[in-house]
Amino acid sequence: MKFNLVDDPWIDVRTADDEPATVSLREFFRRADDLTRIAGDLPTQDFAVLRIALAVFYRVLWLRDETYDDIDIAELWNADSLPLDEIDHYLDTWRHRFELFDDKQPFMQVPDLATASGKTSGLTALVAGSPGEGALFTMQQHIESLSPAEAARWLIHCHAFDISGIKPGAVGDARAKGGKGYPIGIGWCGWLGGLTIEGRTIRETLIHNFAPPENETPDDRPIWEHEPLTPAVREGVEPEGPIGLFTWPIRRIRLHTNNNAVSDVLISNGDPVPYWRQRTSEPMSGWRFSEPQTKKRGSPIYMAREHDPARLLWRSLSTILPDGGRGDKTKDGDPQLLPSSSLDALANRSVFQTISGYAVNLRATGIQYGAQNSVYAELFSDGLTFHPTLARPDSPTRQYVEDALTRADNVARALGSLGGDIALASGGDLEPARSIAREQAYTIMGQLFRVWLPSVTDDNAEERLVVWTEVIRTQISNAASQLVENATPSALAVREVKGRTVSAGSASLWFLKNLHDALGDTAIDPDQLDQLDPQPPQKEAR
């Protein structure tokens, strides 16, 4: 059975006409101007597959001069296409390592992987959306087989995001005891708060996410340029840079075939990742200072900063973007948070008019794991569209967007206080009602913010802030009126609670004061409020 990822179609994508298509790795690059995004089975799968393509892209650019120093991003951006001759040459050179079912060196697998008992893992261990223990969610009731294309995508996803826990112990793995492989941790991408900067096309997305490390090394190579994997751990081998991390084999895997389909799989332990020292190598995640790891290692250690599924991306935006050193510091003066190097690169490149003139979509992707990281708990995927100048800490866009976020927080607190006071006036509990009303405000403003943010540029940021202010004033005032209207009759009477008097009437007055404190005086004639549009008409893309 033959299936080669270079020339056989396996990457699910969307075209410029928003039509679904499935392309090979070579076609993915050749049609990069006609394809808009990867659109596979899960957002985490899309993230993992993109990193395989990025490994090729990084490697091709490095091989030009065996350095990243001479890469001209503006020239790359303004070119008619990607460097297709170089990409084709590279793919032709390593095509033999992309055979999915090769007898000696199958792609990201071990050909003779086996357990002493003959036990396998089953396809439910490979497909994150299948039923069974640790499933992320159920896409289908039962999986009897996978096509080669499906198996390739889930193979890559497994290396990137696999759960921890006990695995079947492989023959030839000295770490296995009693037929069991004991936990070595989750896939590397599972540690990340994954961030992808998406352009209008795949070509733009590849360039936006090209953020070479400061300390490059010729040893940073993809897994297919290394010796074929065996069941044993590769002693003394660590990721040497982004390419190594993009293709890191956290597992030893063997796909079993039957009648031109994949019918079973064995998944055993592979190479662990020293997760505490990857900040300079991993470009697609933000970072947080770790005091426990710093004490343990004796030097400042930053861990990948995971996404919080309870907090949507727009509310975390200020802490994700580069802050120019203005953020919170540790007691020793080290930054508490560091941005992804991809966003740092976007900030630096936003000075180029050809790049800053077109909005990007920041896609946040990650998985929250359950007990002992041995089960999937929740998938996180969210996105925000904005102009690249927002990534630059000193830009007008950034200044006014941060002001807009501050106003949103204050307005949410105002509505929360109203909800809590009405609950007290009704004889209920303050905190649950306050929390519900506050989250209602964030829900309302979150929808508005997603529409408003792409309209903000350095040229119009101040006037767009005025629009934002008046739109949320109107919408949250409407929500406040609804809260008062829905109050129980008992809330209309004055009630004394813990030394203070509350009623629906006094709560309304306090809300108006808090709203004014948050937003100031109305800057637009009330008769014009109906004409406000959080997003003005946009110029058509080039």
C-alpha positions, 0 to 999 in steps of 0.5 A: 500500500502506497501513500506519500504525503508529498504528492497524495492529497491529505490536507483539508483546506478551504479555497479562495471561493470558500470551497473545501478541497484536499491537497498534497503537501506539494500542492499546498505550497503551489496553491498557497495564493489560492488557499485561505486556511487549513480546515481539517477535523479539529482546530488542534489538528489544523494547528499541528498540520500547519506546523509540518508545512512550517517545518518545510518552509523554515528549512527551505529558507534556512538552506538558502544560505545556511542562515536566517539572517539574510531573509528579506521578509518584505521581499518574500511578502511582495514576491509573486509566489513562494520560492516554489523551485526551492520548495519542490527541490526540498520535497523531492530530496526528502520525498522518500521519508514522507511515505506513510506505509514504507516498510523501513522508514514510514513517516513519523512511525516505527515500521516494526513497532510491537508489544510482547503480547501483540497488544495494540492501541486501537483507533480510538487512541489515535482519533481525539474525537472518537468515543472511549476513555480520554476522548475530546468529544464524540464525532462518531459512534465507532471507528472501524477504519481510516483512510490514509489521508485521515490517518496521516492527519491524526498521526500528526495530531497524536504527536502534537497533542496526545494525552499522557498516561500509561501506554503499551510497552514496546519491544525494544524500549528499555523504559517499558516495565511489565509490558507497560510504558509509564507516563512521559507527558503530553505532546508538546503542543499540549503545553502551548497556548497555541497562536497562529497569525492567519493572513488572507491566504496560506502564503501570507499565513506561512510568512506571518508565522515565520519567526526564526530564533535568535540563536539558530543552529544547523542542528535544527532539522525536521524528524524526516532528516534524522535517522529513522525512528526505532522503539528506543528513546533517542538518548541525548537528543533534544529539539534544537529550534522551531523545526525540531519542535514542529515535528517532535516525535513524542510517541512511537507509532505504527499504523496497521493497514487492511484493504487499503485502509488503516484498521489499527494502531500501536501508540507507545512512548517516544522522546520526552520534551524538556518543556522548561527550556523551549522558550527560545525555540517555540515561536507559536505560544506566549510565556509565563514566568515560573517561580517553582521552575526558576527555583528548581533550575537556578535561572529564570524559567518561562513556561508556555502559557496555556489558554484559559477556556473560561476567558475568551481571547479578546479579554486576554488580548492586552496580555498576549500582545508584545508590551515593550517591557511595560508589563508586570515584573517579578521581584527580580525585575524579570517580565511576568509574561512574554509574547510569542516570537511570532507576535514580536515579529509581526510588531516589527514587520508592521512598519512595512506598509505592504504588510500593515495595510492588511488585517490578520486573524490571530487564532488561539488554539489549545487543549485543556487536559484532565486528571494527570493529563491522561484525558482530554478535558476541553478544546479551546479555539478562538480568533480575533481580526485586527491590523498588524500595527496593534501588535506594536506597543507604541502604536496609536492603534494599541493605545486606543484598543487598550483604552477600549478594553479598560472601558469594557472591564469597567462597564462590565463591573457596572452592570455586575454591581447593578445585578448584584444590588437588584438581587439584594433588594429582592432578598437574594444573594449578591455574588451569583447575580453580580457574576451573571450580570458581569458575564452578560456584559462581557458577552454583549461587548465581546460580540461588538468587539469582534466587529469593531476591532478590525476597523481600528487603524493608526489613522482612525483609532481615536474616532473609532474609540468614540464609536466603541464607547457610545455603542457599549454605552447604548447596549449595556444601558439597554441590558441594565434597563432589562435587569430593572424591568425584570426585577421582582416587585419586592426589589422596588421597596427599600431594604436594609442589608448589612447597614446599607439601603438598597432598592431597584431605584437606588441600584439604577442610580448607582449604575448610571454613576458607575457607567459615567465614571467608566465612559464619561459624557456622551460624545455623540448627539443622542439622535445619532446613536442609531446611526453608529456602526461598530465597523465602517465599510472596509476597502477591498483587499488587493 
